[in-house]
Amino acid sequence: MTYDAPNHEMVLFSGATWTYANGSWTEVCSGSSSDPRCAPEPPAASYLPMAYDAADGYVLLGDDGETWSFAHGAWDERAVNLSFSAEYGGE
């Protein structure tokens, strides 16, 4: 989960995508949603690191060499695949 400052909402991914704003949760993408913005979606996993990228204006999520961005209610699989060295806490 991370905070999307420009949109004033929390974004949670748990196999489904949820946003929290103005005191309520909204399911954006459920994995089985027919909303075309929801395809593709990141794979469901027990732990996915997530952060808001203020410079580029989207939420980033990464898992096992995959990088995803979330903006305007839609996921996009990014072509950038980064691995972090052990010096910075990666494997």
C-alpha positions in Angstrom: 0.0 0.0 0.0 1.2 3.5 -0.7 -0.1 7.1 -0.7 -0.8 8.8 -4.1 -0.4 12.4 -3.0 -1.8 14.2 -6.1 -5.0 12.1 -6.0 -5.2 12.2 -2.2 -5.7 8.5 -1.9 -4.1 5.3 -0.6 -3.6 2.6 -3.2 -3.6 -1.0 -2.1 -2.8 -4.0 -4.2 -3.6 -7.5 -2.8 -4.5 -9.4 -6.0 -7.2 -6.8 -6.4 -6.7 -3.0 -6.6 -8.3 -0.8 -4.0 -8.2 3.0 -3.3 -9.0 4.7 -0.1 -10.1 8.4 -0.2 -12.6 10.5 1.8 -13.1 7.8 4.4 -14.1 4.9 2.1 -12.5 2.0 0.1 -13.3 1.5 -3.6 -12.4 -1.6 -5.5 -10.8 -0.4 -8.8 -9.8 -3.8 -10.3 -10.6 -7.2 -9.0 -8.6 -9.5 -11.2 -11.9 -10.7 -12.6 -13.2 -7.3 -13.5 -14.5 -6.7 -17.0 -13.2 -3.1 -16.9 -10.7 -3.0 -19.8 -8.4 -0.7 -17.7 -7.8 -3.7 -15.4 -6.1 -5.8 -18.0 -3.3 -6.5 -17.6 -2.8 -6.5 -13.8 0.1 -7.5 -11.7 0.1 -11.1 -10.5 -1.3 -11.7 -7.0 1.3 -12.3 -4.4 1.6 -12.2 -0.6 4.0 -9.2 -0.7 4.6 -6.7 -3.4 6.8 -3.7 -2.7 5.0 -0.5 -3.7 5.9 3.2 -3.7 4.6 6.5 -5.2 7.0 8.0 -7.8 6.4 11.8 -7.4 8.8 12.7 -10.3 6.8 10.6 -12.8 3.4 10.8 -11.2 2.4 7.1 -10.7 2.5 4.3 -8.2 5.2 1.7 -8.8 4.9 -2.0 -7.8 7.6 -4.6 -8.4 7.7 -8.4 -8.1 10.3 -11.0 -9.2 11.8 -8.9 -12.1 8.4 -7.3 -13.1 7.7 -3.6 -12.7 4.2 -2.2 -12.9 2.8 1.4 -12.8 -0.6 2.5 -11.7 -2.1 5.8 -12.7 -5.6 7.1 -13.5 -7.2 3.8 -12.4 -5.2 1.5 -14.7 -2.1 -0.7 -14.5 0.7 -0.8 -17.1 3.5 -3.4 -17.2 6.7 -1.4 -17.5 9.6 -2.6 -19.7 12.1 -1.6 -17.0 13.3 -4.6 -15.0 15.7 -3.7 -12.2 17.6 -5.9 -9.8 19.0 -4.4 -6.6 22.4 -5.3 -5.2 22.8 -6.8 -1.8 24.5 -3.5 -0.7 21.0 -1.9 -0.9 19.0 -4.7 0.7 18.3 -6.6 -2.5 19.3 -10.2 -3.3 
